Amino acid sequence: MSFDRHLAEIAREYPQWTIWRSDAGRWWATRHHPLSAAQRDAGCAMTIDADDPESLRDLLRDQERRAGEQHRWRAGPAPT
């Protein structure tokens, strides 16, 4: 798959991030909005980078998971 196609797919999957590839060949993603203190405490990052598109997707999934856990912690216990 072409470089441009990878970029377009990842950007479509993660619209809350700006995705790009550096001249050095690294893949990057930066959030559109600042992190809260709770998000930082949950391990969320403003910018992440990876060697290839699949590794970047893995990191983005992890960031989404961390952000989701942060929301659950703040919301209190789940209803039973």
PyMOL Python script that loads the backbone (N, CA, C, O; Angstrom):
from pymol import cmd

cmd.read_pdbstr("""\
ATOM      1  N   MET A   1       0.846  -1.173   0.000  1.00  0.00           N
ATOM      2  CA  MET A   1       0.000   0.000   0.000  1.00  0.00           C
ATOM      3  C   MET A   1       0.894   1.240   0.000  1.00  0.00           C
ATOM      4  O   MET A   1       1.971   1.236   0.598  1.00  0.00           O
ATOM      5  N   SER A   2       0.449   2.282  -0.663  1.00  0.00           N
ATOM      6  CA  SER A   2       1.257   3.491  -0.784  1.00  0.00           C
ATOM      7  C   SER A   2       1.270   4.291   0.520  1.00  0.00           C
ATOM      8  O   SER A   2       0.386   4.174   1.367  1.00  0.00           O
ATOM      9  N   PHE A   3       2.290   5.088   0.633  1.00  0.00           N
ATOM     10  CA  PHE A   3       2.459   5.981   1.781  1.00  0.00           C
ATOM     11  C   PHE A   3       1.222   6.863   1.962  1.00  0.00           C
ATOM     12  O   PHE A   3       0.702   6.980   3.071  1.00  0.00           O
ATOM     13  N   ASP A   4       0.748   7.487   0.871  1.00  0.00           N
ATOM     14  CA  ASP A   4      -0.421   8.372   0.954  1.00  0.00           C
ATOM     15  C   ASP A   4      -1.673   7.628   1.389  1.00  0.00           C
ATOM     16  O   ASP A   4      -2.491   8.160   2.140  1.00  0.00           O
ATOM     17  N   ARG A   5      -1.817   6.414   0.922  1.00  0.00           N
ATOM     18  CA  ARG A   5      -3.011   5.639   1.287  1.00  0.00           C
ATOM     19  C   ARG A   5      -2.995   5.284   2.777  1.00  0.00           C
ATOM     20  O   ARG A   5      -4.021   5.362   3.453  1.00  0.00           O
ATOM     21  N   HIS A   6      -1.813   4.891   3.279  1.00  0.00           N
ATOM     22  CA  HIS A   6      -1.687   4.626   4.721  1.00  0.00           C
ATOM     23  C   HIS A   6      -2.073   5.868   5.527  1.00  0.00           C
ATOM     24  O   HIS A   6      -2.841   5.785   6.485  1.00  0.00           O
ATOM     25  N   LEU A   7      -1.535   7.011   5.127  1.00  0.00           N
ATOM     26  CA  LEU A   7      -1.848   8.256   5.833  1.00  0.00           C
ATOM     27  C   LEU A   7      -3.347   8.523   5.838  1.00  0.00           C
ATOM     28  O   LEU A   7      -3.922   8.837   6.880  1.00  0.00           O
ATOM     29  N   ALA A   8      -3.974   8.398   4.681  1.00  0.00           N
ATOM     30  CA  ALA A   8      -5.408   8.675   4.571  1.00  0.00           C
ATOM     31  C   ALA A   8      -6.230   7.716   5.427  1.00  0.00           C
ATOM     32  O   ALA A   8      -7.185   8.134   6.081  1.00  0.00           O
ATOM     33  N   GLU A   9      -5.869   6.448   5.428  1.00  0.00           N
ATOM     34  CA  GLU A   9      -6.619   5.460   6.215  1.00  0.00           C
ATOM     35  C   GLU A   9      -6.504   5.729   7.709  1.00  0.00           C
ATOM     36  O   GLU A   9      -7.503   5.709   8.429  1.00  0.00           O
ATOM     37  N   ILE A  10      -5.291   5.979   8.170  1.00  0.00           N
ATOM     38  CA  ILE A  10      -5.096   6.223   9.599  1.00  0.00           C
ATOM     39  C   ILE A  10      -5.807   7.519  10.009  1.00  0.00           C
ATOM     40  O   ILE A  10      -6.436   7.576  11.065  1.00  0.00           O
ATOM     41  N   ALA A  11      -5.705   8.549   9.177  1.00  0.00           N
ATOM     42  CA  ALA A  11      -6.386   9.814   9.482  1.00  0.00           C
ATOM     43  C   ALA A  11      -7.898   9.621   9.545  1.00  0.00           C
ATOM     44  O   ALA A  11      -8.568  10.248  10.366  1.00  0.00           O
ATOM     45  N   ARG A  12      -8.436   8.770   8.694  1.00  0.00           N
ATOM     46  CA  ARG A  12      -9.881   8.494   8.706  1.00  0.00           C
ATOM     47  C   ARG A  12     -10.269   7.722   9.972  1.00  0.00           C
ATOM     48  O   ARG A  12     -11.325   7.967  10.555  1.00  0.00           O
ATOM     49  N   GLU A  13      -9.410   6.790  10.390  1.00  0.00           N
ATOM     50  CA  GLU A  13      -9.682   5.984  11.586  1.00  0.00           C
ATOM     51  C   GLU A  13      -9.569   6.802  12.875  1.00  0.00           C
ATOM     52  O   GLU A  13     -10.261   6.522  13.855  1.00  0.00           O
ATOM     53  N   TYR A  14      -8.699   7.806  12.871  1.00  0.00           N
ATOM     54  CA  TYR A  14      -8.423   8.598  14.075  1.00  0.00           C
ATOM     55  C   TYR A  14      -8.551  10.091  13.759  1.00  0.00           C
ATOM     56  O   TYR A  14      -7.546  10.798  13.699  1.00  0.00           O
ATOM     57  N   PRO A  15      -9.778  10.571  13.557  1.00  0.00           N
ATOM     58  CA  PRO A  15      -9.962  11.969  13.144  1.00  0.00           C
ATOM     59  C   PRO A  15      -9.567  12.999  14.205  1.00  0.00           C
ATOM     60  O   PRO A  15      -9.403  14.177  13.888  1.00  0.00           O
ATOM     61  N   GLN A  16      -9.417  12.576  15.438  1.00  0.00           N
ATOM     62  CA  GLN A  16      -9.029  13.507  16.501  1.00  0.00           C
ATOM     63  C   GLN A  16      -7.509  13.710  16.561  1.00  0.00           C
ATOM     64  O   GLN A  16      -7.005  14.415  17.435  1.00  0.00           O
ATOM     65  N   TRP A  17      -6.789  13.088  15.624  1.00  0.00           N
ATOM     66  CA  TRP A  17      -5.338  13.193  15.545  1.00  0.00           C
ATOM     67  C   TRP A  17      -4.930  13.721  14.167  1.00  0.00           C
ATOM     68  O   TRP A  17      -5.618  13.485  13.174  1.00  0.00           O
ATOM     69  N   THR A  18      -3.800  14.441  14.120  1.00  0.00           N
ATOM     70  CA  THR A  18      -3.158  14.791  12.854  1.00  0.00           C
ATOM     71  C   THR A  18      -2.062  13.759  12.619  1.00  0.00           C
ATOM     72  O   THR A  18      -1.210  13.542  13.481  1.00  0.00           O
ATOM     73  N   ILE A  19      -2.087  13.127  11.453  1.00  0.00           N
ATOM     74  CA  ILE A  19      -1.145  12.057  11.120  1.00  0.00           C
ATOM     75  C   ILE A  19      -0.191  12.560  10.041  1.00  0.00           C
ATOM     76  O   ILE A  19      -0.621  13.211   9.089  1.00  0.00           O
ATOM     77  N   TRP A  20       1.091  12.264  10.180  1.00  0.00           N
ATOM     78  CA  TRP A  20       2.050  12.607   9.131  1.00  0.00           C
ATOM     79  C   TRP A  20       3.258  11.696   9.198  1.00  0.00           C
ATOM     80  O   TRP A  20       3.459  10.969  10.171  1.00  0.00           O
ATOM     81  N   ARG A  21       4.056  11.748   8.146  1.00  0.00           N
ATOM     82  CA  ARG A  21       5.307  10.993   8.076  1.00  0.00           C
ATOM     83  C   ARG A  21       6.434  11.995   7.886  1.00  0.00           C
ATOM     84  O   ARG A  21       6.373  12.855   7.006  1.00  0.00           O
ATOM     85  N   SER A  22       7.453  11.879   8.708  1.00  0.00           N
ATOM     86  CA  SER A  22       8.569  12.827   8.659  1.00  0.00           C
ATOM     87  C   SER A  22       9.492  12.515   7.486  1.00  0.00           C
ATOM     88  O   SER A  22       9.420  11.442   6.887  1.00  0.00           O
ATOM     89  N   ASP A  23      10.354  13.467   7.172  1.00  0.00           N
ATOM     90  CA  ASP A  23      11.349  13.262   6.116  1.00  0.00           C
ATOM     91  C   ASP A  23      12.287  12.113   6.455  1.00  0.00           C
ATOM     92  O   ASP A  23      12.855  11.482   5.564  1.00  0.00           O
ATOM     93  N   ALA A  24      12.446  11.844   7.751  1.00  0.00           N
ATOM     94  CA  ALA A  24      13.303  10.739   8.192  1.00  0.00           C
ATOM     95  C   ALA A  24      12.590   9.388   8.091  1.00  0.00           C
ATOM     96  O   ALA A  24      13.209   8.345   8.301  1.00  0.00           O
ATOM     97  N   GLY A  25      11.281   9.403   7.768  1.00  0.00           N
ATOM     98  CA  GLY A  25      10.544   8.158   7.589  1.00  0.00           C
ATOM     99  C   GLY A  25       9.748   7.695   8.795  1.00  0.00           C
ATOM    100  O   GLY A  25       9.116   6.640   8.744  1.00  0.00           O
ATOM    101  N   ARG A  26       9.764   8.466   9.888  1.00  0.00           N
ATOM    102  CA  ARG A  26       8.974   8.089  11.069  1.00  0.00           C
ATOM    103  C   ARG A  26       7.536   8.525  10.871  1.00  0.00           C
ATOM    104  O   ARG A  26       7.253   9.519  10.202  1.00  0.00           O
ATOM    105  N   TRP A  27       6.632   7.760  11.469  1.00  0.00           N
ATOM    106  CA  TRP A  27       5.196   8.050  11.421  1.00  0.00           C
ATOM    107  C   TRP A  27       4.801   8.719  12.727  1.00  0.00           C
ATOM    108  O   TRP A  27       5.183   8.256  13.801  1.00  0.00           O
ATOM    109  N   TRP A  28       4.038   9.808  12.645  1.00  0.00           N
ATOM    110  CA  TRP A  28       3.702  10.624  13.797  1.00  0.00           C
ATOM    111  C   TRP A  28       2.202  10.869  13.883  1.00  0.00           C
ATOM    112  O   TRP A  28       1.497  10.840  12.874  1.00  0.00           O
ATOM    113  N   ALA A  29       1.727  11.112  15.098  1.00  0.00           N
ATOM    114  CA  ALA A  29       0.343  11.519  15.333  1.00  0.00           C
ATOM    115  C   ALA A  29       0.337  12.512  16.491  1.00  0.00           C
ATOM    116  O   ALA A  29       0.973  12.287  17.521  1.00  0.00           O
ATOM    117  N   THR A  30      -0.386  13.605  16.310  1.00  0.00           N
ATOM    118  CA  THR A  30      -0.536  14.620  17.350  1.00  0.00           C
ATOM    119  C   THR A  30      -2.019  14.893  17.562  1.00  0.00           C
ATOM    120  O   THR A  30      -2.778  15.056  16.607  1.00  0.00           O
ATOM    121  N   ARG A  31      -2.411  14.938  18.816  1.00  0.00           N
ATOM    122  CA  ARG A  31      -3.814  15.217  19.150  1.00  0.00           C
ATOM    123  C   ARG A  31      -4.191  16.634  18.741  1.00  0.00           C
ATOM    124  O   ARG A  31      -3.347  17.530  18.709  1.00  0.00           O
ATOM    125  N   HIS A  32      -5.463  16.823  18.430  1.00  0.00           N
ATOM    126  CA  HIS A  32      -5.964  18.150  18.072  1.00  0.00           C
ATOM    127  C   HIS A  32      -6.235  19.016  19.292  1.00  0.00           C
ATOM    128  O   HIS A  32      -6.252  20.242  19.184  1.00  0.00           O
ATOM    129  N   HIS A  33      -6.449  18.397  20.460  1.00  0.00           N
ATOM    130  CA  HIS A  33      -6.820  19.151  21.659  1.00  0.00           C
ATOM    131  C   HIS A  33      -5.854  18.836  22.799  1.00  0.00           C
ATOM    132  O   HIS A  33      -5.334  17.723  22.877  1.00  0.00           O
ATOM    133  N   PRO A  34      -5.609  19.801  23.679  1.00  0.00           N
ATOM    134  CA  PRO A  34      -4.715  19.565  24.821  1.00  0.00           C
ATOM    135  C   PRO A  34      -5.255  18.470  25.739  1.00  0.00           C
ATOM    136  O   PRO A  34      -6.457  18.210  25.792  1.00  0.00           O
ATOM    137  N   LEU A  35      -4.340  17.846  26.448  1.00  0.00           N
ATOM    138  CA  LEU A  35      -4.706  16.807  27.409  1.00  0.00           C
ATOM    139  C   LEU A  35      -5.068  17.426  28.752  1.00  0.00           C
ATOM    140  O   LEU A  35      -4.521  18.453  29.153  1.00  0.00           O
ATOM    141  N   SER A  36      -5.988  16.786  29.424  1.00  0.00           N
ATOM    142  CA  SER A  36      -6.307  17.177  30.800  1.00  0.00           C
ATOM    143  C   SER A  36      -5.279  16.527  31.733  1.00  0.00           C
ATOM    144  O   SER A  36      -4.530  15.642  31.321  1.00  0.00           O
ATOM    145  N   ALA A  37      -5.253  16.964  32.960  1.00  0.00           N
ATOM    146  CA  ALA A  37      -4.363  16.351  33.952  1.00  0.00           C
ATOM    147  C   ALA A  37      -4.703  14.872  34.124  1.00  0.00           C
ATOM    148  O   ALA A  37      -3.804  14.041  34.257  1.00  0.00           O
ATOM    149  N   ALA A  38      -5.994  14.538  34.123  1.00  0.00           N
ATOM    150  CA  ALA A  38      -6.408  13.137  34.274  1.00  0.00           C
ATOM    151  C   ALA A  38      -5.929  12.293  33.095  1.00  0.00           C
ATOM    152  O   ALA A  38      -5.520  11.148  33.282  1.00  0.00           O
ATOM    153  N   GLN A  39      -5.975  12.846  31.888  1.00  0.00           N
ATOM    154  CA  GLN A  39      -5.489  12.107  30.720  1.00  0.00           C
ATOM    155  C   GLN A  39      -3.978  11.889  30.813  1.00  0.00           C
ATOM    156  O   GLN A  39      -3.481  10.807  30.501  1.00  0.00           O
ATOM    157  N   ARG A  40      -3.260  12.911  31.240  1.00  0.00           N
ATOM    158  CA  ARG A  40      -1.808  12.743  31.409  1.00  0.00           C
ATOM    159  C   ARG A  40      -1.518  11.682  32.461  1.00  0.00           C
ATOM    160  O   ARG A  40      -0.630  10.850  32.280  1.00  0.00           O
ATOM    161  N   ASP A  41      -2.269  11.709  33.563  1.00  0.00           N
ATOM    162  CA  ASP A  41      -2.096  10.709  34.619  1.00  0.00           C
ATOM    163  C   ASP A  41      -2.392   9.300  34.115  1.00  0.00           C
ATOM    164  O   ASP A  41      -1.808   8.331  34.599  1.00  0.00           O
ATOM    165  N   ALA A  42      -3.299   9.185  33.144  1.00  0.00           N
ATOM    166  CA  ALA A  42      -3.653   7.878  32.579  1.00  0.00           C
ATOM    167  C   ALA A  42      -2.630   7.404  31.555  1.00  0.00           C
ATOM    168  O   ALA A  42      -2.757   6.302  31.019  1.00  0.00           O
ATOM    169  N   GLY A  43      -1.606   8.231  31.273  1.00  0.00           N
ATOM    170  CA  GLY A  43      -0.570   7.841  30.328  1.00  0.00           C
ATOM    171  C   GLY A  43      -0.818   8.286  28.903  1.00  0.00           C
ATOM    172  O   GLY A  43      -0.147   7.822  27.981  1.00  0.00           O
ATOM    173  N   CYS A  44      -1.777   9.184  28.713  1.00  0.00           N
ATOM    174  CA  CYS A  44      -2.038   9.708  27.372  1.00  0.00           C
ATOM    175  C   CYS A  44      -0.912  10.665  26.978  1.00  0.00           C
ATOM    176  O   CYS A  44      -0.346  11.355  27.825  1.00  0.00           O
ATOM    177  N   ALA A  45      -0.599  10.697  25.690  1.00  0.00           N
ATOM    178  CA  ALA A  45       0.449  11.563  25.164  1.00  0.00           C
ATOM    179  C   ALA A  45      -0.143  12.509  24.132  1.00  0.00           C
ATOM    180  O   ALA A  45      -1.109  12.163  23.451  1.00  0.00           O
ATOM    181  N   MET A  46       0.422  13.684  24.014  1.00  0.00           N
ATOM    182  CA  MET A  46      -0.011  14.646  22.998  1.00  0.00           C
ATOM    183  C   MET A  46       0.451  14.203  21.616  1.00  0.00           C
ATOM    184  O   MET A  46      -0.291  14.325  20.641  1.00  0.00           O
ATOM    185  N   THR A  47       1.671  13.692  21.531  1.00  0.00           N
ATOM    186  CA  THR A  47       2.262  13.279  20.257  1.00  0.00           C
ATOM    187  C   THR A  47       2.915  11.926  20.443  1.00  0.00           C
ATOM    188  O   THR A  47       3.566  11.666  21.454  1.00  0.00           O
ATOM    189  N   ILE A  48       2.732  11.063  19.449  1.00  0.00           N
ATOM    190  CA  ILE A  48       3.364   9.743  19.465  1.00  0.00           C
ATOM    191  C   ILE A  48       4.034   9.507  18.120  1.00  0.00           C
ATOM    192  O   ILE A  48       3.678  10.135  17.123  1.00  0.00           O
ATOM    193  N   ASP A  49       5.003   8.602  18.095  1.00  0.00           N
ATOM    194  CA  ASP A  49       5.670   8.277  16.832  1.00  0.00           C
ATOM    195  C   ASP A  49       6.017   6.805  16.787  1.00  0.00           C
ATOM    196  O   ASP A  49       6.134   6.140  17.817  1.00  0.00           O
ATOM    197  N   ALA A  50       6.181   6.307  15.561  1.00  0.00           N
ATOM    198  CA  ALA A  50       6.457   4.886  15.350  1.00  0.00           C
ATOM    199  C   ALA A  50       7.273   4.713  14.071  1.00  0.00           C
ATOM    200  O   ALA A  50       7.408   5.636  13.268  1.00  0.00           O
ATOM    201  N   ASP A  51       7.812   3.509  13.905  1.00  0.00           N
ATOM    202  CA  ASP A  51       8.625   3.196  12.729  1.00  0.00           C
ATOM    203  C   ASP A  51       7.804   2.986  11.467  1.00  0.00           C
ATOM    204  O   ASP A  51       8.287   3.235  10.362  1.00  0.00           O
ATOM    205  N   ASP A  52       6.559   2.528  11.623  1.00  0.00           N
ATOM    206  CA  ASP A  52       5.754   2.158  10.458  1.00  0.00           C
ATOM    207  C   ASP A  52       4.275   2.382  10.763  1.00  0.00           C
ATOM    208  O   ASP A  52       3.909   2.606  11.917  1.00  0.00           O
ATOM    209  N   PRO A  53       3.421   2.325   9.737  1.00  0.00           N
ATOM    210  CA  PRO A  53       2.002   2.623   9.954  1.00  0.00           C
ATOM    211  C   PRO A  53       1.307   1.675  10.925  1.00  0.00           C
ATOM    212  O   PRO A  53       0.478   2.115  11.722  1.00  0.00           O
ATOM    213  N   GLU A  54       1.623   0.396  10.876  1.00  0.00           N
ATOM    214  CA  GLU A  54       0.961  -0.548  11.793  1.00  0.00           C
ATOM    215  C   GLU A  54       1.361  -0.291  13.240  1.00  0.00           C
ATOM    216  O   GLU A  54       0.529  -0.389  14.142  1.00  0.00           O
ATOM    217  N   SER A  55       2.614   0.033  13.463  1.00  0.00           N
ATOM    218  CA  SER A  55       3.051   0.363  14.827  1.00  0.00           C
ATOM    219  C   SER A  55       2.371   1.637  15.317  1.00  0.00           C
ATOM    220  O   SER A  55       2.021   1.744  16.492  1.00  0.00           O
ATOM    221  N   LEU A  56       2.184   2.599  14.420  1.00  0.00           N
ATOM    222  CA  LEU A  56       1.478   3.818  14.811  1.00  0.00           C
ATOM    223  C   LEU A  56       0.031   3.494  15.168  1.00  0.00           C
ATOM    224  O   LEU A  56      -0.495   4.021  16.148  1.00  0.00           O
ATOM    225  N   ARG A  57      -0.612   2.641  14.393  1.00  0.00           N
ATOM    226  CA  ARG A  57      -1.990   2.228  14.718  1.00  0.00           C
ATOM    227  C   ARG A  57      -2.048   1.571  16.096  1.00  0.00           C
ATOM    228  O   ARG A  57      -2.963   1.830  16.877  1.00  0.00           O
ATOM    229  N   ASP A  58      -1.059   0.716  16.389  1.00  0.00           N
ATOM    230  CA  ASP A  58      -1.015   0.066  17.707  1.00  0.00           C
ATOM    231  C   ASP A  58      -0.938   1.114  18.821  1.00  0.00           C
ATOM    232  O   ASP A  58      -1.645   1.019  19.825  1.00  0.00           O
ATOM    233  N   LEU A  59      -0.078   2.105  18.631  1.00  0.00           N
ATOM    234  CA  LEU A  59       0.060   3.157  19.636  1.00  0.00           C
ATOM    235  C   LEU A  59      -1.216   3.989  19.752  1.00  0.00           C
ATOM    236  O   LEU A  59      -1.611   4.373  20.853  1.00  0.00           O
ATOM    237  N   LEU A  60      -1.856   4.266  18.626  1.00  0.00           N
ATOM    238  CA  LEU A  60      -3.111   5.018  18.657  1.00  0.00           C
ATOM    239  C   LEU A  60      -4.200   4.236  19.381  1.00  0.00           C
ATOM    240  O   LEU A  60      -4.961   4.814  20.157  1.00  0.00           O
ATOM    241  N   ARG A  61      -4.284   2.933  19.138  1.00  0.00           N
ATOM    242  CA  ARG A  61      -5.260   2.099  19.857  1.00  0.00           C
ATOM    243  C   ARG A  61      -4.988   2.152  21.355  1.00  0.00           C
ATOM    244  O   ARG A  61      -5.915   2.262  22.156  1.00  0.00           O
ATOM    245  N   ASP A  62      -3.713   2.073  21.730  1.00  0.00           N
ATOM    246  CA  ASP A  62      -3.352   2.145  23.146  1.00  0.00           C
ATOM    247  C   ASP A  62      -3.751   3.498  23.737  1.00  0.00           C
ATOM    248  O   ASP A  62      -4.258   3.560  24.857  1.00  0.00           O
ATOM    249  N   GLN A  63      -3.526   4.568  22.998  1.00  0.00           N
ATOM    250  CA  GLN A  63      -3.909   5.894  23.480  1.00  0.00           C
ATOM    251  C   GLN A  63      -5.422   6.003  23.648  1.00  0.00           C
ATOM    252  O   GLN A  63      -5.894   6.596  24.617  1.00  0.00           O
ATOM    253  N   GLU A  64      -6.178   5.441  22.722  1.00  0.00           N
ATOM    254  CA  GLU A  64      -7.637   5.453  22.830  1.00  0.00           C
ATOM    255  C   GLU A  64      -8.090   4.646  24.048  1.00  0.00           C
ATOM    256  O   GLU A  64      -9.017   5.042  24.755  1.00  0.00           O
ATOM    257  N   ARG A  65      -7.433   3.523  24.283  1.00  0.00           N
ATOM    258  CA  ARG A  65      -7.760   2.696  25.453  1.00  0.00           C
ATOM    259  C   ARG A  65      -7.483   3.476  26.734  1.00  0.00           C
ATOM    260  O   ARG A  65      -8.311   3.500  27.646  1.00  0.00           O
ATOM    261  N   ARG A  66      -6.322   4.108  26.797  1.00  0.00           N
ATOM    262  CA  ARG A  66      -5.972   4.897  27.988  1.00  0.00           C
ATOM    263  C   ARG A  66      -6.972   6.033  28.206  1.00  0.00           C
ATOM    264  O   ARG A  66      -7.391   6.281  29.336  1.00  0.00           O
ATOM    265  N   ALA A  67      -7.348   6.711  27.148  1.00  0.00           N
ATOM    266  CA  ALA A  67      -8.320   7.804  27.254  1.00  0.00           C
ATOM    267  C   ALA A  67      -9.668   7.264  27.715  1.00  0.00           C
ATOM    268  O   ALA A  67     -10.345   7.909  28.516  1.00  0.00           O
ATOM    269  N   GLY A  68     -10.069   6.099  27.228  1.00  0.00           N
ATOM    270  CA  GLY A  68     -11.325   5.484  27.646  1.00  0.00           C
ATOM    271  C   GLY A  68     -11.297   5.088  29.103  1.00  0.00           C
ATOM    272  O   GLY A  68     -12.285   5.270  29.814  1.00  0.00           O
ATOM    273  N   GLU A  69     -10.175   4.545  29.565  1.00  0.00           N
ATOM    274  CA  GLU A  69     -10.046   4.173  30.973  1.00  0.00           C
ATOM    275  C   GLU A  69     -10.099   5.418  31.845  1.00  0.00           C
ATOM    276  O   GLU A  69     -10.686   5.395  32.926  1.00  0.00           O
ATOM    277  N   GLN A  70      -9.499   6.486  31.390  1.00  0.00           N
ATOM    278  CA  GLN A  70      -9.518   7.737  32.144  1.00  0.00           C
ATOM    279  C   GLN A  70     -10.949   8.201  32.317  1.00  0.00           C
ATOM    280  O   GLN A  70     -11.307   8.674  33.396  1.00  0.00           O
ATOM    281  N   HIS A  71     -11.788   8.083  31.285  1.00  0.00           N
ATOM    282  CA  HIS A  71     -13.192   8.492  31.395  1.00  0.00           C
ATOM    283  C   HIS A  71     -13.940   7.591  32.369  1.00  0.00           C
ATOM    284  O   HIS A  71     -14.780   8.072  33.128  1.00  0.00           O
ATOM    285  N   ARG A  72     -13.652   6.304  32.360  1.00  0.00           N
ATOM    286  CA  ARG A  72     -14.325   5.384  33.284  1.00  0.00           C
ATOM    287  C   ARG A  72     -13.935   5.696  34.724  1.00  0.00           C
ATOM    288  O   ARG A  72     -14.785   5.669  35.614  1.00  0.00           O
ATOM    289  N   TRP A  73     -12.645   5.996  34.964  1.00  0.00           N
ATOM    290  CA  TRP A  73     -12.211   6.305  36.328  1.00  0.00           C
ATOM    291  C   TRP A  73     -12.940   7.538  36.844  1.00  0.00           C
ATOM    292  O   TRP A  73     -13.337   7.575  38.009  1.00  0.00           O
ATOM    293  N   ARG A  74     -13.119   8.529  36.011  1.00  0.00           N
ATOM    294  CA  ARG A  74     -13.750   9.776  36.439  1.00  0.00           C
ATOM    295  C   ARG A  74     -15.252   9.618  36.597  1.00  0.00           C
ATOM    296  O   ARG A  74     -15.874  10.342  37.374  1.00  0.00           O
ATOM    297  N   ALA A  75     -15.837   8.687  35.873  1.00  0.00           N
ATOM    298  CA  ALA A  75     -17.290   8.536  35.902  1.00  0.00           C
ATOM    299  C   ALA A  75     -17.769   7.785  37.137  1.00  0.00           C
ATOM    300  O   ALA A  75     -18.958   7.812  37.453  1.00  0.00           O
ATOM    301  N   GLY A  76     -16.869   7.123  37.832  1.00  0.00           N
ATOM    302  CA  GLY A  76     -17.264   6.346  39.002  1.00  0.00           C
ATOM    303  C   GLY A  76     -17.533   4.902  38.627  1.00  0.00           C
ATOM    304  O   GLY A  76     -17.316   4.502  37.483  1.00  0.00           O
ATOM    305  N   PRO A  77     -18.000   4.128  39.574  1.00  0.00           N
ATOM    306  CA  PRO A  77     -18.206   2.699  39.313  1.00  0.00           C
ATOM    307  C   PRO A  77     -19.332   2.464  38.309  1.00  0.00           C
ATOM    308  O   PRO A  77     -20.270   3.253  38.191  1.00  0.00           O
ATOM    309  N   ALA A  78     -19.205   1.365  37.603  1.00  0.00           N
ATOM    310  CA  ALA A  78     -20.234   0.987  36.631  1.00  0.00           C
ATOM    311  C   ALA A  78     -21.492   0.556  37.363  1.00  0.00           C
ATOM    312  O   ALA A  78     -21.414  -0.034  38.441  1.00  0.00           O
ATOM    313  N   PRO A  79     -22.656   0.849  36.784  1.00  0.00           N
ATOM    314  CA  PRO A  79     -23.902   0.408  37.424  1.00  0.00           C
ATOM    315  C   PRO A  79     -23.993  -1.109  37.436  1.00  0.00           C
ATOM    316  O   PRO A  79     -23.505  -1.780  36.526  1.00  0.00           O
ATOM    317  N   THR A  80     -24.625  -1.645  38.480  1.00  0.00           N
ATOM    318  CA  THR A  80     -24.771  -3.108  38.581  1.00  0.00           C
ATOM    319  C   THR A  80     -26.207  -3.525  38.438  1.00  0.00           C
ATOM    320  O   THR A  80     -26.513  -4.716  38.497  1.00  0.00           O
TER     321      THR A  80
END
""", "prot")
cmd.dss("prot")
cmd.show_as("cartoon", "prot")
cmd.util.cbc("prot")
cmd.orient("prot")
